[in-house]
Amino acid sequence: MNVGYVQTEPRFGERASNFDAVRALVEGGPKLRPIDLLVLPELFTTGYVFTSREEAVSLSEPAEGPTAKFLRDIARMTGGVVVGGFAEADGRKIYNSSLIVDADRILGTYRKIHLYDREKLWFEPGDRPPALYRAGGAAFGVMICFDWYFPETMRLLMLLGAQVAAHPANLVLPYCQDAMKTRCLENRMFAVTANRIGRELRGASELYFTGASQITAVDGSVLSVAPAKEGYVDVVTIDPAAANLKQINENNDLRLDRRVELYAALLEGAKKEREGA
């Protein structure tokens, strides 16, 4: 299975320009085909630093919109499935979402569950659990950026049967790339983290994005890493069957060894926290 990422520097609010940047990188990138799963950054269509909810609404679009059409074009170029982030409009609500498409259709939409900082001012939190998709004969799920901070996200994907995590991101904290080694190791999954680069200064907010997109293997090893400050695309070949082997040694299996009967406090604690909030 061939998996890859595209790392870009979106121009805020310039959808057509951002599409052109992705297309150019894919056309000039590795010629390995098909790219069974290609991951683009979070909100690659719009940029990240909104200054008002009204602005976020004005840049949002329905799932079956121009971004879906563009991603299907990229899927035709690559011969596989493409995942990319956009601001999704659904009635009066908007979500920080990722589209999952192939050349012919939308396979699904994932809405970011864990919103970071000022995202809470613009977006609704994801209202449905992750789903499972297929590409190149492998099962994969989607998580977006700050979802990495919550180990439950990738553990849920593993329990669903995902072999690969597609991970669009706009990372500003310096920890994720290292943390994904642990996320992959503790779930024995692959991950494709597609980050962005550059700086956005809008209103009172200024953010620098860390680049260094990464493909991580089931043992925590890094198979590909992008530069910190350059647009970049890379594709590597993985064996998704390696993610089916959850046995760590002769006596330990990370699925079977879970003591779920003793984990009730996790749910009880979360319920009490919400009731007290």
N, C-alpha and C positions, 0 to 999 in steps of 0.2 A: 504494500500500500504506500502510495506517495502522498505525503502531507507537507503543506507549506504555509507560509505567512507572507503578508505584504505589510511593510512598515512605511507609513506616510507622514507628511506634515500638512494636515488639512488647513485650508484657508477658511476662516470663519464665515459662514453664510454663503459660500461660493460653491454650490453643489456641482455645477458643470465642471469647474476647474478641478475639484476634488475627484470627480470621476475620471477626468483626463489623466491625472497624476497616477491613479491606480492602474489604468489601462497601459500607460507607458511603462510602468514598472513590470507589469506582467509580461508585456510584449518583449521587454529587454532582459527579462530574468532567465533562470534556468529553463532549458528547452525540454526537460524531462516531462513526458506526457504519457498517460493522463496525470494531472494533479488530482488525485481522488478527493482530497479535502484541502481547500484553500481558505485561510482565515484572514480577514481584514480587521482593522482596529474598531474599537467602540466609537460610535458617532462620527465615523469617517466622512460622512456626507456633509456635516454641518459645522464641525468644530465643537468645542466643549464648553467654553466659558460664556454662558448666557448671562444677560444682565437683568432679565425680567421673565416672568412666566409668559407674558404676552409675546416676547421675542421667541421663546421656545415654541409656543403654539404656532407662530407664523412660519417656523422652519420645520414643523412636523408634517408628516404625510401618512396616509393610510398604508397598511401592509402592501396592498396591490397598487403601488405608486411608482414614481420614477426610479427609486432605488432598487426596487424589485426587478424592474426591466433591465437596469444596468447590470445587476448581479447575474441575471440570466445570460446576458451577453458575455460576461466574464466566464461563466460556467461553460458556455459553448466554446470559448477559447481554450479552456483548460481540460475539458472533457470529464469534469467531476462535479462535486458539490462545493458551493461557496457559502461562507458565513460572513456577514458584515453588519456593523452597527448603524442604527439610524434612530431618529426621534419619531416614534410611532404615535399617530393620532387614532384614537378609538372613541368616537363620539366627542364628549367634552373632556376626556381624559387623554393625557399623553404619557408615554412610557419611554424609558431608555431601553431600547430593544435591539435584538439582532435577528435578521432574516436568515433563513436557511433555504437555499434554492438549488435546483439543478437547472439544466438548460431549458426545461419545459415548464416548470411550475414552482410555486412556493411549497416547500416541504413543511415549513412551520415557522413560528415566531417565538423567540424566547424573550421574556421581559425581566429585566434585572431585578433580582430579589432584594439585594442589600445596597441601598443608595448611599453614596458617599457625600458627606458635607452638604454643600449648597444644592446638590442634585435634589434634595428633599424639597426645595422651594419650587422646582420646575416640574418634577415628574411624580407620578404615582409609583409606589413600590409594586413590583411584580405580583400579580394576583393569581398565578397558577404555578404548579410545580414544574420542574424540568421534564422534558420528554426525551425519548430515545429516537435516533435517526440512523440511517445507514449510508455509508459511502465506501466504495472500493471493497465491498464485502465485510466491512467492519462496522461495529456499533459505536456511535459517538453521541455525546450530549454537549450542551452549551452552558457556559457560565460567562458572566461579564465582569471584568475588572475587579472591583472591591469584593465581589463574591469570593475571591480567593482567601480573604481574611477570615472567612467562616469555614472551618473544616467540614462542617455538615454538608456544604454544597457539593464538594467533589465526592464525599462519601456517599451521598445520595445517588450521584451519577454512577458510581461503582456498583451500588446495590441494584440499580436498574439494569445493569449489564453493560454499561459503556466501557469500551476499551480505550477510547480517546476522549479527552476534553478539549473542545474548541473554545478558545478563551480570548475574545476581543477585549482590548483594554485601552485605557488612556491613563497610564500609571504616572503618579507624581510622587508617591512614597518610594523609598529606596529598597524596600524589602521583598517585593513580590518575586523577583527572579530567583532569589535564593529560596524563598518559601515554597515555590512550585516544585523544587527538588523533593521537599518533604511531602507535599501533597501527592506527588506521583509515587513516591516510595511507600507511603502509608496505605495507598489504595492499589498499588501495582497497576497504574494506568499511564498512558502517554498523555501529554498535554501540548497544545500548540497555542502559545501566548503571542498574539499579534498586537503590539503596542504602537504608539505614535511618537513622534519627535516634535521638538520645537517649543516655542513660548507663546502663550496667549495673555495679553494684557487688555482687559476690557472692563471699564468702570473701575471699581476699587479692587478687582481681583486680578492677580498675576500668577500664572502657573507655568512651571517648566516640566516638560514630559521627558521621561527617562529613556525612551527607546529601548535598545537591547532586547528586542523580541526574541523569543526562545522556544525551541522544541525540546521537551524533556522526556526522558525514557522512564520505563517502569522501575528501574533501579535508582532513579534520581540523577543519572548522568545526563549531561547536556549534549544534545546531538547537533544543535545549531544555535548560534547567538548572533544577533545583528549588531551593527555599530550603535553607539549611543546618540549620534547626531546626524545620521544620514538616512535618506530613503533607501529601502532595501527590500529584497525579496529572496527567499531561499526555499528549497524543496529538498526533503530527505525521504529515504525509503525506510519504512519500519515494518516489523512483523507484528500485526495487532494480536496474533495468537499469544504472544508473550504476556499480554494482559489477562489472559485466562488462568494463568498459573498463580494462584493466590497462596500456595504453600511456600512458607519461608524456609523451613527445614523439615526434617523427618517428622517432627512432633508439633509443628505450628502451622496453622492455616489462618490467615487474617480474617476470613469470613467466619469460619467455624468456631474460632476461639473468642469471638465477641461474646461478652456476658450480658446479653440484652436484658436478662431478667433483673439485673442490678442497675440498669440505666434509667429506671423510672424517674429518679430524682432530676434528670435533665429536663424532662417534660414538666414535672411539678414545679421546679424552680423557675422555668420560663413562664409558666402560667401565673405564678405569684408575682413575678416581676412586672408582667403586663397589667395585672390587676392593680398593682401599686403605683403604676406610672401615671 
